[in-house]
Amino acid sequence: MKQPTTVKEAKSMVKERWLDHRVEKLSKENDELREAVDELREDLDEAQGRSKETLAALSKNRRPGRMKWLVLAGGAYVLGAKAGRARYEQITGWARSVTQPNGNGTTADATDTPTKA
């Protein structure tokens, strides 16, 4: 290592060392930031992949209108059954027995009416 002969040379050498140290420090920080950016990119790519999978799954399983058609078909069946009054009564009796519990925890059946012997 060369020894400075003047104060001006000494200042210049100190300044050069300080700048070299600063460049090394900034280079290390830059490398750390690049690693962090790479990790964030990987996380982002993974999240985007999950989002695409979710959207694909939702678009495959959705059948809009299926429930609407079932309700309409059921309603048409009940209204058509009104033409035959006996069948209509049987259906409504069964629906009442399913929705109203007896008192013992079981449901009553519309066809099970007590008969007098």
Wavefront OBJ file of the C-alpha trace (Angstrom):
o trace
v 0.000 0.000 0.000
v 1.328 3.348 -1.021
v 1.865 5.967 1.647
v 0.497 9.421 0.837
v 3.106 12.151 0.647
v 0.723 15.104 0.857
v -2.480 15.884 2.644
v -4.227 16.137 -0.685
v -3.179 12.591 -1.585
v -4.331 11.354 1.825
v -7.743 12.926 1.354
v -7.990 11.422 -2.083
v -7.105 7.940 -0.790
v -9.614 8.180 2.084
v -12.309 9.352 -0.279
v -11.526 6.493 -2.675
v -11.699 3.906 0.134
v -14.990 5.363 1.379
v -16.463 5.245 -2.136
v -15.285 1.645 -2.612
v -16.885 0.682 0.701
v -20.092 2.477 -0.255
v -20.190 0.686 -3.633
v -19.752 -2.705 -1.920
v -22.509 -1.937 0.567
v -24.904 -0.817 -2.184
v -24.045 -3.897 -4.238
v -24.955 -6.166 -1.291
v -28.221 -4.282 -0.748
v -28.980 -4.567 -4.457
v -28.426 -8.350 -4.372
v -30.722 -8.694 -1.339
v -33.405 -6.637 -3.057
v -33.148 -8.775 -6.213
v -33.653 -11.924 -4.131
v -36.681 -10.364 -2.443
v -38.138 -9.370 -5.826
v -37.623 -12.918 -7.141
v -39.436 -14.360 -4.103
v -42.296 -11.894 -4.553
v -42.566 -12.785 -8.251
v -42.769 -16.476 -7.385
v -45.484 -15.761 -4.788
v -47.394 -13.646 -7.297
v -47.168 -16.323 -9.992
v -48.390 -18.920 -7.511
v -51.318 -16.728 -6.439
v -52.253 -16.032 -10.066
v -52.134 -19.769 -10.786
v -54.484 -20.458 -7.866
v -56.823 -17.715 -9.072
v -56.920 -19.202 -12.564
v -57.589 -22.679 -11.140
v -60.404 -21.320 -8.985
v -61.998 -19.477 -11.884
v -61.716 -22.568 -14.072
v -63.315 -24.727 -11.389
v -66.151 -22.265 -10.890
v -66.855 -21.972 -14.583
v -66.930 -25.763 -15.031
v -69.292 -26.518 -12.153
v -71.816 -23.742 -12.631
v -74.976 -24.754 -14.395
v -77.125 -21.639 -14.248
v -80.782 -22.379 -14.646
v -80.733 -26.018 -13.504
v -82.449 -25.190 -10.211
v -84.857 -22.876 -12.009
v -85.884 -25.686 -14.353
v -86.370 -28.100 -11.435
v -88.611 -25.630 -9.611
v -90.603 -24.904 -12.755
v -91.013 -28.612 -13.493
v -92.155 -29.268 -9.919
v -94.616 -26.398 -10.082
v -95.965 -27.596 -13.415
v -96.380 -31.104 -12.006
v -98.322 -29.857 -8.980
v -100.506 -27.608 -11.110
v -101.089 -30.463 -13.555
v -101.981 -32.721 -10.675
v -104.723 -30.286 -9.646
v -106.681 -31.591 -12.598
v -106.906 -34.897 -10.762
v -108.121 -33.739 -7.374
v -107.357 -36.987 -5.590
v -103.685 -36.891 -6.582
v -103.489 -33.235 -5.555
v -104.881 -34.054 -2.110
v -102.451 -36.927 -1.762
v -99.481 -34.688 -2.614
v -100.523 -31.861 -0.291
v -101.221 -34.313 2.553
v -97.783 -35.852 2.137
v -96.170 -32.386 2.118
v -97.982 -31.433 5.346
v -96.970 -34.673 7.041
v -93.319 -34.132 6.174
v -93.246 -30.553 7.430
v -95.274 -31.020 10.639
v -93.902 -33.374 13.323
v -96.341 -35.432 15.452
v -95.470 -34.889 19.051
v -93.211 -37.871 19.549
v -90.517 -36.792 17.105
v -91.863 -38.694 14.098
v -93.828 -37.316 11.209
v -97.347 -38.351 10.395
v -98.133 -40.036 7.080
v -101.210 -38.797 5.209
v -102.089 -42.353 4.178
v -102.016 -43.596 7.779
v -105.405 -42.472 8.970
v -106.877 -44.240 11.957
v -109.797 -46.516 11.080
v -112.570 -47.461 13.458
v -112.926 -51.156 13.991
l 1 2 3 4 5 6 7 8 9 10 11 12 13 14 15 16 17 18 19 20 21 22 23 24 25 26 27 28 29 30 31 32 33 34 35 36 37 38 39 40 41 42 43 44 45 46 47 48 49 50 51 52 53 54 55 56 57 58 59 60 61 62 63 64 65 66 67 68 69 70 71 72 73 74 75 76 77 78 79 80 81 82 83 84 85 86 87 88 89 90 91 92 93 94 95 96 97 98 99 100 101 102 103 104 105 106 107 108 109 110 111 112 113 114 115 116 117
